[in-house]
Amino acid sequence: MKLTLLLAIAALGLCGCASAPKSELTVNDDGVDRARMTIIEEQAARSGVRVFWMNPPRKLSTPSGG
């Protein structure tokens, strides 16, 4: 009985750890400044630092309506 309950809990726990498809993890990158990200990542790599982007730099937008 205890073994069955333990196995059931373990199975449910493993189901919660299933990874999401890659398409769900990607964020719409409209406006992300990829050139600036590349420069920063290259500089960091030369310094032995790894960059994790939480809020990637955005491209400068010109105000409309002039």
C-alpha positions in Angstrom: 0.0 0.0 0.0 2.7 2.5 1.0 4.8 1.4 -2.0 1.9 2.0 -4.4 1.2 5.5 -2.9 4.9 6.4 -3.1 5.1 5.3 -6.8 1.9 7.3 -7.6 3.3 10.4 -6.0 6.6 9.9 -7.8 4.8 9.5 -11.1 2.8 12.6 -10.6 5.9 14.5 -9.7 7.7 13.5 -12.8 4.8 14.5 -15.0 5.1 18.0 -13.6 8.8 18.2 -14.6 8.0 17.5 -18.3 9.6 20.1 -20.5 7.6 22.4 -22.7 8.0 22.4 -26.5 10.6 24.9 -27.7 8.0 27.0 -29.5 6.2 27.7 -26.2 9.4 28.9 -24.6 10.4 31.4 -27.2 9.3 34.9 -26.7 8.1 37.2 -29.5 11.3 39.1 -30.2 9.9 42.0 -32.1 12.0 45.0 -31.2 14.9 43.1 -29.6 18.3 44.6 -30.5 20.1 41.4 -31.5 23.2 43.3 -32.6 23.6 44.8 -29.2 23.0 41.5 -27.5 25.8 39.9 -29.7 28.3 42.6 -28.7 27.5 42.2 -25.0 27.7 38.4 -25.2 31.0 38.5 -27.0 32.5 40.9 -24.4 31.2 38.8 -21.6 32.6 35.6 -23.1 36.1 37.2 -23.4 35.8 38.0 -19.7 34.7 34.5 -18.8 31.2 35.6 -17.9 28.0 33.9 -19.2 25.0 36.2 -19.9 21.4 35.2 -19.2 18.9 37.7 -20.7 15.9 38.4 -18.5 15.1 41.7 -20.2 16.9 41.8 -23.6 17.8 45.3 -24.9 15.2 46.8 -27.1 15.8 48.6 -30.4 15.4 52.4 -30.1 12.1 53.4 -31.6 11.4 56.9 -33.0 8.4 58.6 -31.6 5.6 58.8 -34.1 3.4 61.8 -34.8 6.4 64.3 -35.2 
